[in-house]
Structure formats: C-alpha cells, structure tokens
Amino acid sequence: MTVPGPAPASEIRLTTLHATRGANFWSTRPVTRMDVAIGAYEHISSADAPGLTERLILALPGLTEHECSIGEPGGFVTRLRRGTYAPHIMEHVALELQTMIGHDVGFGRTRGGDADGEYAVVFEHRHEQVGLRAAGLALETVQRAFAGTLAPQHVASAVRELAALATTPDAPPIVQRVTAGVTGGSGRAECVGLLHAALGPADDERLLIDVAPAFMLYAGLPYARSRAAIILDTQISDVPPRYREPERARRLVGTLIDAVPRGGFVVCAANESELLEEARAAGCRVAVFATEGPIGEDAMEVATAYGRVRDSAIVVEHCEDAECIAPLRHDQPAAAQVAAALAAYVLRDSSARR
C-alpha cells in the first residue's frame, strides 16, 4: 500500500463558525458548529499518518478517556489507530481542550456538509467564547498533528488562552418564555396573525414567535420555553438541500418540541406520525389538524383535540364536542387557518383550567 504524503499545513479551511444557545437541530444543549472544507485530507485518515495518534495522546492525554462510538474509555484512540478523519478528530480535540480547563463537556457530532469535502463539526460548550475559540484551536492542533509538528507546548498555550477566556462574562442564557412558537415551510406569519386574532386582545405576556427553520438551524430556538409548539409542515425551503430531506426536515422543525414542558401542547399535521410520537414521548399533549380528508385512527388515538375542514368551514373537536370556528378563507393558507384555530382552542382551554 502506498501511503499518501502529508497534505499542505493550510489545507483545512474554516468556512463557517457560530454558536447556538437555545435548543437546536443538534442538541438541547448549547453547541458550537464549525463547517470545514478539508481538501486533500478527504483521503488521508489518521491511520495513514505515521505517529499521529502518539502525537495527539502526548499533547492531549485526556483523549485516552474518550469513548466515542465504541462506548468505552479508549474508544476514540481505537478509532484513531484504525483510521478516522480530520473533522472527527477536531470534534474530540475541541471537547478535550475545554475539558482541560475544567469544563464538563462530552457531546459532539461530525457529519457530511453540503458539498464533497465539506463537514459540519458540532460540539458542546459551557462558555460561548470558549467554544468558538476551541473550534479554531482544534483545527490548528489537528493540522499540526497531521503535519508532524504538534508538541505539548502548543496545546499548553491553547489551554492557557481558553482558561483566560473562561474568566470573561459569558453570553446570557436564553430564559424567555413565550405563548407559542410557529414553524414550517410556509404560512407561519399568517398563522401568527390569525392566532393573535383568535385569542383576542393581546396582553403584555403573550408572545407568539414565527421561527424560520433556517434561523433554528444556525442559531437554535430564540426562547427557552413555550406553552405550545405549532408545526405547520415539514416542507421547508430556506435551508441547504440536505436539510430539506424528510428525516432532517422533520428533526429540524421538531426542535420546537424541546421547548414545550410536560403538559404543554404540540399542534401539528395529523399525518406527521413521528412528530406526534416525539411529542408524546416528551410528555406533551397533542392536537392534530388536517386540511383535506379524514384524520387517521392512529392520530385520533393520541390527540386530545382535532382541527379539520368540513363543508368549507374550520371545525375543532374535543371530547366528541365539535365547534365550528369560522369559514375557511381562500386568501390564506388552509393549514395556517386550521392550525391557528386549533391552537387558540387548546390554549384558551388550558388557561381556563388553571
């Protein structure tokens, strides 16, 4: 076997770097995301670089405790010896650098990016600026390791820098509580307006938030808790193509569920069985809607209220009592109208029973 020569020291390029503080696509915890283009390193694994594992362990001995996907201490070192790639190594180095200053972090993910040779590296942080700087330092550390120039003093210098950053004020946590968050690919603004109208005169405590999927992807939820989450659909278009795929799109809009406490409401389309199951597993009450045809038996079994269109009118049902809310208008999205009527119904009902 021919072992490839070392890639240029500057081959890995950082293309995007940001931090999320609220619940997000990746985790309910704050995370740092770095997108990297790795060039020639796409074809060079840790097993192809003689001495790389030893250099990393000498400079960052705590890596020997990382379990990685193997699920036991030493798992990551095993992955290094078998052969893993630069983005995955950066994830673990970023976590270890933070651990070395006493921050208890362990969550990380590395996934393919939006083009060949690009990757998204995501890892937990306890201090936003520490997380952002740890990303850059992890990239530099891994490039040095592959180039054969990494020494313990490089890591010691990085740790001193992160420790100093950790003493500075952190970004304030997200603590805002809202009435409802609304997401989906279309009809969000209309749903917010209709829900305001259906709930009656606004008070100082009512906040209805239109949450664009792209905002959630890159910044996380802008609030900490909501009484209800309204998911209009999973046909999102304001995100890169890979996040429009059904499974990822469903996971992204489902981020709203993470902010709903037990006993709160999740309002979503009756045919989104995975979202319904996620909501139920989180201890939320479920309200489902449909704009065409009947609601399936499975959805009826888990839902406490239903909204549907019948004879060109919006009908909401709860405990076998049906209430005609309003005629269906043709100048606004049907899903937004039915979801807003249903959400107003369950929010008023839950308020009345407090």
C-alpha positions in Angstrom: 0.0 0.0 0.0 1.2 3.5 -0.9 0.9 5.9 2.0 -0.1 9.4 0.8 2.3 12.2 1.6 1.3 14.9 4.1 -1.2 17.5 2.9 -0.3 21.2 3.0 -0.4 22.6 6.5 -3.1 25.1 5.5 -5.3 22.6 3.6 -8.2 22.6 6.1 -10.3 25.8 5.8 -12.8 27.0 8.3 -15.9 28.2 6.2 -18.5 28.8 8.9 -18.3 29.2 12.7 -21.2 30.0 15.0 -22.6 29.2 18.5 -26.2 28.3 19.4 -27.6 28.8 22.9 -31.1 27.5 22.7 -32.4 24.1 21.8 -31.2 23.4 18.3 -31.1 20.8 15.5 -28.2 19.0 17.1 -28.9 19.1 20.9 -30.9 20.7 23.6 -27.6 21.9 25.0 -25.6 24.9 23.7 -23.3 23.9 20.9 -20.6 25.3 18.7 -20.7 24.5 15.0 -17.8 24.8 12.7 -18.0 24.0 9.0 -14.8 23.0 7.3 -13.5 22.2 3.9 -10.7 19.6 4.2 -9.2 19.4 0.7 -6.6 16.6 0.5 -7.5 15.4 4.0 -10.6 13.9 2.5 -8.5 10.9 1.5 -6.0 10.9 4.4 -7.0 9.1 7.6 -5.3 9.0 10.9 -4.0 5.5 10.1 -2.2 7.0 7.0 -0.2 9.4 9.1 2.6 7.7 11.0 2.9 8.8 14.6 -0.2 10.9 14.5 -2.0 9.0 17.3 1.0 9.2 19.6 1.5 12.9 19.0 -2.1 13.6 19.9 -2.0 11.5 23.0 1.3 13.1 24.2 -0.2 16.6 23.8 -3.7 15.7 24.9 -3.5 12.7 27.2 -7.2 13.0 28.2 -8.1 11.7 24.7 -7.5 8.2 26.1 -10.7 8.6 28.1 -12.9 9.5 25.2 -15.4 6.7 24.5 -16.5 7.8 21.0 -18.9 5.4 19.2 -17.2 2.4 20.7 -18.8 3.2 24.0 -16.0 2.7 26.5 -12.9 4.6 27.6 -10.2 4.3 24.9 -12.7 4.0 22.2 -11.5 7.2 20.4 -7.9 6.0 20.5 -9.0 2.8 18.9 -10.7 4.8 16.1 -7.5 6.8 15.6 -5.5 3.6 15.2 -8.0 2.0 12.9 -8.3 5.2 10.8 -10.6 8.2 11.2 -10.6 11.6 9.5 -9.6 15.2 10.4 -13.1 16.6 11.1 -13.9 13.8 13.6 -10.6 14.3 15.3 -11.3 18.1 15.5 -14.5 17.3 17.3 -12.7 15.4 20.0 -9.8 17.8 20.3 -12.3 20.7 20.8 -14.0 18.8 23.6 -10.7 17.8 25.2 -9.4 21.4 25.1 -12.4 22.5 27.1 -12.2 19.6 29.5 -8.6 20.6 30.2 -9.8 23.9 31.6 -12.4 22.1 33.8 -15.5 22.4 31.6 -17.7 19.3 31.7 -18.5 18.7 28.0 -18.9 15.5 26.1 -21.5 15.8 23.3 -20.2 16.1 19.8 -21.2 15.2 16.2 -19.4 15.2 12.9 -21.5 15.0 9.7 -21.0 15.5 6.0 -21.5 19.0 4.7 -23.4 20.5 1.8 -20.7 19.6 -0.8 -18.0 17.0 -1.3 -15.1 17.6 1.0 -17.1 19.7 3.5 -18.1 18.7 7.0 -20.1 20.1 9.9 -18.3 19.6 13.3 -20.6 20.2 16.3 -19.6 20.1 19.9 -21.0 21.2 23.3 -19.7 24.2 25.1 -20.1 25.7 28.6 -19.0 29.2 27.6 -19.8 30.6 24.2 -16.5 32.4 23.5 -14.5 29.4 24.8 -16.4 27.1 22.4 -15.8 29.4 19.4 -12.1 29.7 20.2 -11.8 26.0 20.9 -13.0 25.3 17.4 -10.2 27.3 15.8 -7.6 25.9 18.2 -8.8 22.4 17.5 -8.4 23.0 13.7 -4.8 24.2 14.2 -4.0 21.4 16.6 -5.2 18.7 14.1 -3.3 20.3 11.2 -0.1 20.3 13.3 -0.7 16.7 14.2 -1.0 15.6 10.6 2.0 17.7 9.6 4.1 16.1 12.3 4.8 19.4 14.1 2.4 19.2 17.1 4.1 19.5 20.5 2.7 19.6 24.1 3.6 23.3 24.4 1.2 24.1 21.5 -1.6 22.6 23.5 -0.5 24.2 26.7 -0.6 27.6 25.1 -4.1 26.9 23.8 -5.3 25.8 27.2 -4.0 29.0 28.8 -5.8 31.1 26.3 -9.1 29.2 26.8 -8.7 29.4 30.6 -8.4 33.2 30.3 -11.4 33.4 28.1 -13.4 31.4 30.6 -13.0 34.1 33.2 -14.7 36.7 30.9 -18.5 37.2 31.1 -20.4 34.6 29.1 -23.3 35.4 26.8 -26.5 35.5 28.8 -28.6 32.3 28.8 -31.9 32.2 26.9 -34.6 32.4 29.5 -37.5 33.9 27.6 -40.9 32.2 27.9 -43.4 32.5 25.1 -47.0 31.5 24.5 -46.3 29.7 21.2 -43.7 29.2 18.6 -44.7 28.6 15.0 -42.6 26.9 12.3 -42.9 25.2 8.9 -42.1 26.0 5.3 -45.0 28.4 4.6 -47.9 30.1 6.3 -46.0 31.0 9.5 -46.7 34.7 9.5 -50.4 34.1 8.6 -50.7 31.6 11.4 -49.3 34.1 14.0 -51.7 36.8 12.8 -54.7 34.5 12.9 -53.7 33.2 16.3 -53.4 36.7 17.7 -56.9 37.5 16.3 -58.4 34.3 17.7 -57.0 34.7 21.2 -58.5 38.2 21.4 -56.8 41.5 22.7 -53.1 41.0 23.3 -51.7 41.3 26.7 -48.2 42.0 27.8 -47.4 38.4 28.5 -48.5 37.0 25.1 -45.6 36.3 22.7 -46.2 34.4 19.5 -42.9 33.7 17.7 -42.5 33.0 14.0 -39.4 30.7 13.9 -37.9 30.2 10.5 -36.3 26.8 10.0 -33.0 28.4 8.8 -32.8 30.5 12.0 -33.2 27.4 14.1 -30.6 25.6 12.1 -27.9 28.2 12.5 -28.9 29.9 15.8 -31.2 27.5 17.7 -34.5 28.4 19.3 -34.8 32.1 20.3 -36.7 31.3 23.5 -36.4 28.8 26.4 -40.0 27.6 27.0 -43.3 27.8 25.2 -46.8 26.7 26.2 -47.4 25.4 22.7 -45.4 24.5 19.6 -47.2 24.8 16.2 -45.6 22.9 13.3 -47.4 23.7 10.1 -45.5 21.3 7.8 -42.1 19.8 7.1 -41.8 21.2 3.5 -39.0 23.7 4.3 -37.1 25.6 1.7 -34.9 28.2 3.5 -32.2 25.7 4.4 -29.5 23.9 2.4 -30.7 20.9 0.3 -29.5 18.2 2.7 -31.8 19.7 5.5 -34.8 19.5 3.2 -34.6 15.8 3.1 -37.7 14.4 5.0 -35.9 13.0 8.0 -33.7 16.0 8.6 -36.5 18.5 7.9 -38.7 16.7 10.4 -36.0 16.7 13.0 -35.3 20.4 12.4 -38.9 21.6 12.8 -39.3 19.2 15.7 -36.8 21.3 17.7 -39.8 23.4 18.8 -41.0 20.4 20.8 -37.9 20.6 23.0 -39.1 23.9 24.5 -42.6 22.6 25.4 -42.8 21.4 29.1 -44.7 18.3 30.1 -48.4 19.0 29.8 -47.9 21.7 27.1 -49.4 21.4 23.6 -47.8 20.4 20.3 -50.0 21.2 17.3 -49.1 19.6 14.1 -50.4 17.8 11.0 -52.2 14.6 11.6 -50.0 12.7 9.1 -46.8 13.5 10.9 -46.7 10.4 13.0 -43.0 10.7 14.0 -43.6 14.2 15.4 -46.6 13.0 17.2 -44.7 10.2 18.8 -41.8 12.6 19.8 -44.3 15.0 21.4 -46.0 12.2 23.3 -42.6 10.8 24.5 -41.8 14.3 25.8 -45.0 14.3 27.9 -46.8 16.9 25.8 -50.4 16.9 24.9 -51.0 16.6 21.1 -53.5 18.5 18.9 -53.7 17.5 15.3 -55.1 19.1 12.2 -55.9 18.2 8.6 -57.0 20.3 5.7 -58.2 17.5 3.4 -59.8 14.1 4.1 -60.3 12.4 7.5 -57.8 12.2 10.3 -56.3 8.7 10.7 -57.2 6.5 13.7 -53.6 6.5 15.0 -53.6 10.3 15.2 -57.1 10.3 16.8 -55.9 7.9 19.5 -53.1 10.1 20.7 -54.6 13.6 20.2 -56.7 15.4 22.7 -58.2 17.8 20.1 -58.6 17.9 16.4 -59.0 20.5 13.8 -60.2 19.9 10.3 -62.1 21.3 7.3 -65.7 20.3 6.9 -68.1 21.8 4.3 -65.7 24.7 3.7 -65.6 25.5 7.4 -62.9 25.0 10.1 -64.2 22.6 12.8 -62.4 21.9 16.1 -63.3 18.8 18.1 -62.5 17.9 21.7 -64.1 15.1 23.8 -66.5 14.4 21.0 -67.8 18.0 21.1 -67.5 19.8 17.8 -67.3 23.5 17.4 -67.5 25.4 14.1 -64.8 28.1 14.3 -65.1 30.0 11.1 -65.5 29.7 7.3 -62.3 28.6 5.5 -60.9 31.6 3.7 -59.3 31.2 0.3 -56.9 34.1 0.6 -54.7 32.5 3.3 -53.1 29.0 3.6 -55.5 26.4 4.8 -53.0 24.8 7.2 -52.3 28.2 8.8 -56.0 28.8 9.4 -56.8 25.4 10.8 -53.7 25.2 13.0 -54.3 28.7 14.4 -57.9 27.9 15.2 -56.9 24.7 16.9 -54.0 26.3 18.8 -56.3 29.1 20.1 -58.8 26.5 21.2 -56.4 24.4 23.3 -54.6 27.5 24.7 -57.9 29.0 25.9 -59.0 25.7 27.3 -55.7 25.1 29.2 -55.9 28.7 30.5 -59.4 28.2 31.7 -58.5 25.1 33.7 -55.5 26.7 35.5 
